[in-house]
């Protein structure tokens, strides 16, 4: 019998941190970097949308990762690749004339490796722990993820703003911040070298070719395609996530833009505090609360309340454009409310995943949840910068808010509630 030498209380926080640090850099920190290094709103939104592409596609390679077998070895290799990419980014910013398209290439590479790492992490987690053990340690995993998000999204952005004031150069500030991120990530990688163990498994198919793995995934997709009412569910998911997709990047644009351009003129430190710290805390609390209420009262009862809250998240930014504020605490309160609506409402996507999987696979939600959400939001995210630039912030957030009732009509027209709750 295989005896584990290290307690999960030790390796779960470490491996979760190595997954979340680069994810935060790619999904949030990147937006600030693109803006400060000369990309306009249109191009920044396109870059931001493309950075989500690895998460959209990662589930298609799930069988290749599942059959790889040596998860510990592959985790270390991928973590090394992520570290080299982050360190290369820091060196590039500090030593070269920075071009935003080169930044995008570095960050896209980091996104690809991070998405691959996420799959490996989940496979490793499933191999090392039985389902009842996973239930015990899931809270530890979630808590570590949320703390890492707060530190990376918020604290490091605040520190970057402090560096900018100290050095009087945003280039030096981002070089220092990128070095800190790479250094922190390396520390957790080093810990993983000692605490992770290779699960003892025998899998004769671990040498399956990449083409073979992709064909297996296409077979799964083909089975899903034959589900009744699938197109109605996909359309309703796109409309449901449309308001949030449109504001994903533009909320940062609005906070950073000068008063003359219709924004609030916040500093990088203010954005880090309001969006990266207060916002992330609010999102995490709301996400956990939503899951708890779903398990207690059922998804069917909460489907419409969650859908309404998810689509109404932009209304708080509309209120700020109608009544511009100078107090950072008011900005924080509005951000807290918007992210609370987002986090609480996002739990409704679990109904979509259960419909697609048919409740047949225990871990299906782990592999389909992020690709579904990211895929539904991808194109609106990419278009949001151009729309915002053409319409102005006030009109943009007004239209964004008016997307909410359109989403409700789409849900009713597709009979999404009846379809999505039929398996409960």
ABEGO torsion letter per residue (X at the ends): XBBBABBAAAAAAAAAAAAAAAAAAAAAAAAAAAAAAGBBAAAAAAAAAAAAAAAAAAAAAAAAAAAAGBAAAAAAAAAAAAAAAAAAAAAAAAABBBBAAAAAAAAAAAAAAAAAAAAAAAAAAAAABBAAAAAAAAAAAAAAAAAAAAAAAAAAAAAAAAAAAAAGBAAAAAAAAAAAAAAAAAAAAAAAAAABBBBBBBBAAAABBAAAAAAAAAAAAAAAAABBGAAAAAAAAAAAAAAAAAAAAAAAAAAABBAAAGBAGBBAAAAAAAAAAAAAAAAAAAAAAAAAAAAAAEAAAAAAAAAAAAAAAAAAAAAAAABBBABAAAAAAAAAAAAAAAAAAAAAAAAAAAAAAGGABAAAAAAAAAAAAAAAAAAAAAAAAAAAAAAEAAAAAAAAAAAAAAAAAAAAAAGAAAAAAAAX
